[in-house]
Amino acid sequence: MHAEFRAPRRRARVHEEFVAPLPVSRSPEERSHFRAELINQHVLVCDPEHIQKIYNQGYFGKGVLSRARPDHNISDQWEQHQGLLLPVVSQSRYEELLRWAGASLSAQGLDEDAVNQTLLSLSQPVKMEDVRREGGEGEDGQRGKEPAAGGGACPHQKRQRRGSEVGAEAKKSSRLFVEVDHEPPPTPPPKPHPKPNSDPDPDPDPGSDPDPDPLVPGPGFVLLVPDGEVCGGVREVRRTPISVPEYLQLSLEEAFFLVYSLGCLSVYLNQEPLSVIQLWRKFRSLRPDFVCSFSAYQHCRSRGWVPKGGGGAKYGVDLMLYRKGPPFYHASYSVVVERADDAFRGSPLRPFSWRSLAALSRITSNVSKELMLCYIIFPADQSEAELDSPACLSRLKVQEVIVSRWVSSKERAEQEDF
């Protein structure tokens, strides 16, 4: 029985344009170079500019606070207020953010009086002239704009300088807003509403914007509205009590592909860059099956697919393959990665029974995808010592097998047609 190859299903609403992926070959002078940090067994990209370029050019990684695209903001609703685009926050939500900011300041060693004074200064209404001045053109001549993701330094870098900075900044109450890490304080923050992968930039009514290039002062200010007010009511501009930066989390396979295959990323551990060999051995120690998973990932990328590992967990597979990227098409294939020798013998990474394979095939078919078994074939004479270097990838072979569910009634109907 021949496998049925379905055309990729295009998403109904696409709100973004396709950007060419990161180039495979460029001269060292022209090659983009990004930085990531290996923190607690996770690879995080912290620089906002690097985050956007890595995600937009190939859809690598996902936002740690977002469903996919790293575009988390303090509010899902934005509104034009006297020519400025500001996030809208209700009174109850703002009070909760103040409580969270107070818990964060207390955990950093500030006494109760300093915390109360800081929170009081934060909660005062701000004049629009101050908002324009602080969010507009600064000393370097750059216009203030909404940060697309993150706040610059990684969490461990912030902790090193926070103790001295917070005390000094508490005195400068007119410019303070509290930065917190992703480690939750005693009172957890309200969870943001999940956004679809293809959400546009948060602009509630772009057609009514009188200014084609509005000034966006960023996370330092919010538009406070009374609870239950949708339109009308008294609106005040306040300072943002907290700033939770958005980072881009890369899987181990994505990070090593950017380092080894594209040469556009450096991964740092404790402020020291890791060489390719060091990174390979580190990832192997974190994931025993890393050789197989990266071989499958690199194979799929070289065929023009966009493999994503996070979405495969809910379907019981290792990878989901997208044409162009998740914002444009639904996943076409659900991929299970298996290890085998050149005689297709060996201990499989995921032993299947007929019952479990039939169940997985049925689930995949019900979500309009095809099940693919991706066999990573190891030479029989390859030693374990050879696997300690990425040079072993040149000796591995990849074999794809499409699993198709046989339906007896459909088979009889096709035979009767003849």
N, C-alpha and C positions, 0 to 999 in steps of 0.2 A: 504494500500500500504506500503510495507516494505521500509525503508530507505536504500539507497545505500551507503555502507561504502567503500570508495576508499582507496587504499594503498597510503601512502605518496609519493609525487613526489620528487625524488632525484634531487638535483641540478646537472647541466651538468658538472661543473668544481668545484672541491673541493680542496682547497689548504692548508688545515690544518687538523690536527689529532684531534680526539675526546678526550677530557680530562674528567676524571671522575668528576662528580659534587661534590660540597661541601658536606661533610658527615653530616648526620642527627644527629648521636650520637657519641660522643667521650668523653674521660675523660677531665676534665677542663685543665689538664696539657698539653694535646696534641692538644687541640682545637685551630684552627686559630682564631685570633681576629683582626678585622679590625675597622677602624674609618671613620666616615662620619660626615659632618657638615650640619646642617639645616640652610640654608641661603635663605632669601627671598622666603620662602615657597617651596624651592627645597632642596633635599637631594643630596649633592655632596661628592664624594670620591676624595680626593686630593693627597694622597700618591701614587706615581707611582707603587710601588710594590703591594699595596693593589688593585689598579685599575686592574692590569693585572690578579691577582688571582681571584678577584670577577667576572670579565667578562669571563675569560677562563673556570672557574669551575661552569658552569650553565648559562652563557650568561645573567647575570643580568645587567640591565641598558644599557646606550648608551653614547658614547662620546659627549660632548657638541659641539665640532667642527667637528665631523665626522658623517657619515651616520649611523653607528652602532658601529663597533669596535673602541675603542678609540686609534686611531693610527695617529692622525693628525700630519703633519710635515710642515715645512716652505715651502717645495717644494715636488711635486709628482715625480720628476726626481732626481735620484742619480747617481753618476759616480765615478769610481775609478780614483784617481789623485795621482800619485806617491806613490801608495800603501795605500792610505787612501780613505775611502768611504765618499763622501761629497754631500750635496744637491746642485743641480744646480739651479741658479737664474739668470735671464736675467738682463741686465743693467737697463732697464726701471722699472722692478719690484723692483730692489734693491733701486733705487732712490725713489720709492714710499714708501718703508719700512723706508727709512731715514726720509722722510717727516712725516710719522706717528710717528716715534720715537721722532722727534723734537717737534711735537704737544704734545706728552705725557710728555716730559721733561718740556715744558713750563707750562703745566697744573699743574705740581708738584712744581712750584715756582722758577725754575731756570731762571736767566736773559738771555737775548739774546746772550751775549758774551759767557757765559758758555755753552749754548746749541750749538752754532756754533762750539766752540772748541771741544766739545764732539763728535759732528757729524763728524767733520773733522778727528779726531783721529780714529773714527770707520771705516771710509771709506778708510783708507790707506791699501795698500796691505800687506799681512802677509807672512813672510817666512815660508817655510814648517818645518824648524827646530822648530820654535815657536809653530806651530800647533801640531807637534808630542810631544813636551814637555808639553804643556798645556792639550792636549787631551790624552796623554799616561798615564803611571804609575805615580800616584801622591805620596804624602807623605805617604798615607796609603797603598800603594802597589796595589791599585785597578786600573785596566785598564779603561780608559774612554770609555764610550759606549753611544749609542744613547738612550736618555730617551724615554721610550715607551709611557708615557703619563704624562703630567703635570710637574710642577716645584716645588712640595713640598707643601708649605703653601697655604692656601686658600686665596681668595681675601681680606677679612677683616683683616687677619693677616698681609698681605703684606702692607696694607695701614698704619698700626700702626708703622712700622719700616722704611717705604720708605723715609719719609721726611729727616731723618738724614743720611740714607745710600746713597741716590743718590748724595747728595752734596759731601760726601767723595769719592764716587766712580768716580765722574766726574774728580777728580784730578788724579785718577789712570786710565787714558784713555786707556792704553794698555790692560786692562782686562775688560773693561766695555761693557756690552750690556744691553739694557733697558728691564725691565720686565714690562708688562702692564696687566691690568685686562681685563675681558671680557666686561667691560663697554666701548663703542667705543669712541675714541677721536673725535675732530671735523671732521677730514677726515677719513672715514671708510676704513678699510684695504681691499685688494682684497680678494674675496672669494675663498677658495681652491676648486679644482674640487672634486665633490663627488666621493667616492670610493665604489665599491660593497662590500657587507658584507663579502665576502670570499676572499678579496684581500690578496695576500701573502705579506710578508715583502718587503719594497721597495728596491729591488736589481735588477737593469735593466738587468744585464747579469751575473748571478751567475756562469755560466759555464766557463766564461773567467777570473774568479778571480784567480790570481796566488797564493794568500795567503788564505788558507782555513779559517783563523780566522783574518779577516782584522780589523785594528784599526779604530774605529768609534769615532771621537772626539765629536760628538753630535751637539747641536744647536748653539754652539759658533762660528762656521765657516761655510761659504758657498763658493761654486765655482761660480765665476762671469763669465758669458759669454756674448759676444755682442748680441744685439737683432737680431733675425733671424738666428743665427748660430746654426745648429744642430750638426755638428761635425767640428773639426778643429777650427781655430781662436785662439785668445789670451785668455787664461784662467788665472784668478787671484783668489787667495784665500783672502777673506775678512772676517771681523768679522760680525756676525749677528747683525743688528741694534736693533731688537726686539726679544722677546721671549714670545709667547702667549701660556701659559700652557694649556694642555688638562686635563679636569676633567671627571669623570664618574658620570653621573646623574642617580639616581635611582628614579623610581616611588615610591609613598608612599606605595603601596602594596609590591613592591620588598624590600624596606627598612625594613618594619615591618616583613616580612617573614624572612629576615636574622637575625633580632633581636630576634623575638619571637619564630619562629619555629626552626631555626638552632642555635641560640645563638652565632653567630660568628661576630656580628657587634655591635658597640656602636655609637649612634647618639648624637652629641654634639650641644648645642645651647648656644651661647655666652661663649664658652670654658667650659661649664658645661655639663656633661653627663646626658641624660634624662633616667629616669627609664622606664620600660615597660608601666606602667600605664600612666605616663606623656606623653609618645610618642603616645599611643593609643588615649588619649584625645586630644592631639595636632592635630593628623591627622584627627580625627573626626570633629574638628572645621574647618579644612581646606577643608574637603570634606564631605558634609552631607551624602553621600551614601557610605562612606568608609567601613562600616560594611559589606555591600553586596559585594562590589568590592573585599575586601580582602578575604571574604569567598570563592568567586569563584576562586580567584587566588590561594589560598592555596589548594583548592580541585583539581584544574588542575595540580599543581605541585606534589601533592601526587600521582597522577595517572601517573606520568612520563613524562608529557608534559612540554614544555618550553613556558609559556604564555608571550606574549609581547603586551603591550597596545598601544604603539605609532603607530604601523602599522595599527591598526584597524580603525583609524580615517578616512582614505581615503576610507574605505569600509562601513562606517557608523555603526561599531560595537564597542564593548568594548575591546575584546581581540582577538588575533590571536594565535592559538596553533601550535607549531612546534614539530616534533619528533627530539630528540637529540639537535637541535639548528638551528637557521637560516642559518648558513653556509652550512649545510648538506642537508636540505630538505626545500621545499616550505611549507608554512602554510597549514595545513589540514583542520582546522575548523575556522570559524568566529563565535565568541561567543557574544551573547547579554545577559547581566545579568539583571534579573528581580527579584523583591521582591514579595513574596506572603505569606499568612498565611497558616495554616495547612489544610484549606479547599480551597486553591488556590483562595482566595479572597483578595482584598486589592488594594490599589492604585499602579499601576505599575510605575516603574522608567521611562519607555519609552513607553507611550501608542501608540499602533499600530492601524492603520486602515487596512482594507483588501488591500487597494491600496498600502500603504507604505510597508506592509509586503511582498506583491507580488513583489514589486520593489526591496526590499532588497534581497529576495530569488533569483531573476533573476540575480542581480549583483554578488552575491556569486557564483552562478552556472557558470557564464561566466568566472570567474577567477579560476575555477577548485577547488573550496572549498565547504565545506558543512556548512550550517547554523545551529548553535546550540543555543537553548534557555536554559540558565542556571538559574533555579529558586532557589532562596534562600528562604527557608521556615522557617518563624518565628513562634514559638509557640504562641497560642492565649493568653496565660496567662503571656507572657513575658512583663515586664514593661520597660519603657524607662530608668529607673535607672539602670537596669541590663546591658543595652548596654554601660554603662560607663566603663566597664571593659572587657578585652579580654576573660574573663571566659565565657562570653555569647556565644562564638563560639561553645562550646560543646553542646549547645541545638539547634543549627541551623542544618537544613538538606538541602541537595542539590539534586535537581532533574534535569536531563539533558533530553532535548527533541530535536530530530533532525528534522528539517523542510525540507521536500522534495517537490519540485515543480512537480505538476501533469501535464503531457502533454497528451492531448487527443489523438493525432495521434499515439504517442508511445503506449498508452494503447490499442487502437484498433488493432495495429499491433501485440501486444503480444496475444490478444484474438484470432486473426485469425490464429496464429500459432497452437493453440489448436484445 
